[in-house]
């Protein structure tokens, strides 16, 4: 019985390290390509498993911006880890900025039209009448 415990522990460590190596995303694997880690763990059960646990996986979570073992009521739910978007358009600063830019463009266009209208009215006053006056009978 005493001889079976180390064998079972080694087998459990090997299976756990092998499965962990298989399911770990490529961007969390360090020092060697993932395929090489799988081969090392598969062919060298004790040394490969310990090497994988010590040096193979990035357990800091720094690459993804997460803690390695999330805790709390939202642990394991990636939708809660995403940045929040405003719920309504009037809460969205980008949307409000686009409205302000649109309003400024419309105001500039109206100012140009008003200036053009004033210029045309001034030209008509200088010329002494309406251009349609020459087309009217009796004028």
N, C-alpha and C positions, 0 to 999 in steps of 0.2 A: 504493500500500500504506500509506503514511504517513497518508493521509487517511481510510482505512478504520478505523484503530485508535480514534480518538476517537468515531466514529459507533457502533462496536460497543461501546465502553465506556459511552457514553451509553445505548444500547439495553439493555445488561445492567443498568445502574443503574436505569433506568426499570422494567424488568420485575421486578427484585428488589424495589424499593420498592413497586410496585403489589401484588405478591403478598403481601409482608409486611404491607401495609396491610389487605388483604382478610382475612388469617388472624389478625390481632391481635385478641384479645378486647376487647370494648367497654370494660371497666374499666381497660385499660392505655392507652387513647387519651387524649392530653392536648390541651388548648386548643380543639379543635374537635370536633364530632361525627364519628364514623367515616365517615359518608356524605360529608360535606364533604371529608374528607381523601382519600377515594377519587377524588372528582371533581377535586380540585386535582392529585393525582398523575397522573391520567389525561390531563387537558387541558394541563398545564404540565409536561412531562417532566423538564426539568433543574431548574427552580426548585422544582417540587412534590416531586420525589424528594429533593432536598437538604433542603427544609423538613421533610418527613416524617422523615428520618433525624435531623435536629437537634432538632426540637420536637414531633413528632407522637406518638411512642411513649414511654411511661414505661419506660425501660431500667434503672431502679434496682432494680426488683423489690420496692420497699418496700411497694407496695400488696398484694402477695400474701405477703410475708414470705419471699421466696426470693432467692437470688443470681441476677443476670441470666443468667449462663452457668454452670450447675451442672457440677461436675467430680467425679471420683471414681467408685467402682464402682457407686453407686446413682444416678448422674446421669440425669435424664430419666424416672425411675420415681416417679410421685406417691405410690404406696402406701408408699414409704419415707420420704416427707416428712410423712405424717400423724402425729399424736401416737399414741403406743403405748398400747394398752389392756392391762390385765392378762390373762394367759392363763387363770388359774384364778379361780374365785369367791373363794377364800380369800386371793388376792392383791389383790383389789379393795377399796380403802378404803370406797367407798360401800356395797358389799354388807355388809362387816363392820359398818359403822355402823348399817345397817338391822337387822341381827341384834341388835345391842346395844339399839337402841330397842325392838324386839319383845320381847326378854328383860325389859327394864325395865317394859314395859306388863304383861306376864304376872305379874311379881313384884308390881306394884302391885295387880293384880286378886286375886292369892292373899292378899295382906295384907288387902284389903277383905273377902274371904270369911272369913278367919280371925277378923277383928274382929267380923263379923256372927255367926259361929258362937259366939264367946265371949259376945257380948251375949245371944244366945238362950239359951245354957246358964245364964247368970246369971239371966235372967228365969225360967227353969224352976226354978232352985233357990229363988228368992224365993217363987214361987207354991206350992212344996211338992210338986211332982210333975210327972208327964207329963200332957199334955193328953189322952192316950188312956185314962187311968185311969178317967175318967167313963164311957167307952163299954164298959168291960169288965164282964162279969157278975161279981157278988160284990165289986165294989169300992165 
